[in-house]
Amino acid sequence: MRRAALVVLTATICSTAGQALSADVSFVMRNEHPNAVEVELYSQDRKHVWPGGNQVYYLDDGESKQIHLSCQQGENICYGAWVSGDKQTYWGTGPNNKEACEDCCYVCEGGETEEINLVE
């Protein structure tokens, strides 16, 4: 009986050792620009984009939104936002995660970000 329990425990540990631990984080975004804004969130540690599938999070002018993500514990995630229809006016890493940024990335460790204000 002990040997069977040990085998099951060892198999369980081995099967979960290669899996990344998951966590959730909420990005709190506020659009203070006079035009609508589109947002994507980009993992810096793997090829993953939220919401993905050629979709974006959409914020009307004056709108606030909590964007809930399931991510890998410790994963670095940056936001890219731009004026809808004008990809030259952007915040964070911009469209397609192409720009460098300061203070636009967060570590996935649960909880939520402070409110991120997208202003003119």
C-alpha positions, 0 to 999 in steps of 0.5 A: 500500500505504501509503495503504491501511494509513493508511486502515485505521488511521484507520478503526480509530482513529475507530471506537474513539474513541467507545467507552469503555475497559473495566476490571474491579474486584472489590468485596470484601464481608463480612457481619458482621451477624447477618442475611443482606444484599442488595447492589447496585452502582450506577454514578454515571456512567450508568444501570447496576446490578450484578447488574441484572435485579431480582437482588441479590448475597446474603450470609449472615451471616458470609459474604465474597464477591468481586463481580467487575464489568466497568465503564468505566475511570474510572467511579464505582461505589457499593455499596448494601446492606441487611438482607434483608427490612428495607430500613430497615437499610442501608449505603452508598447503600442500596436503589435508590441513594437515600441519600448516603454517605461512603466507599462509592464506588470508581473503576473502574480495575482491582484490588479494593477493600479488604474492605468490612465490613457490621457491625451 
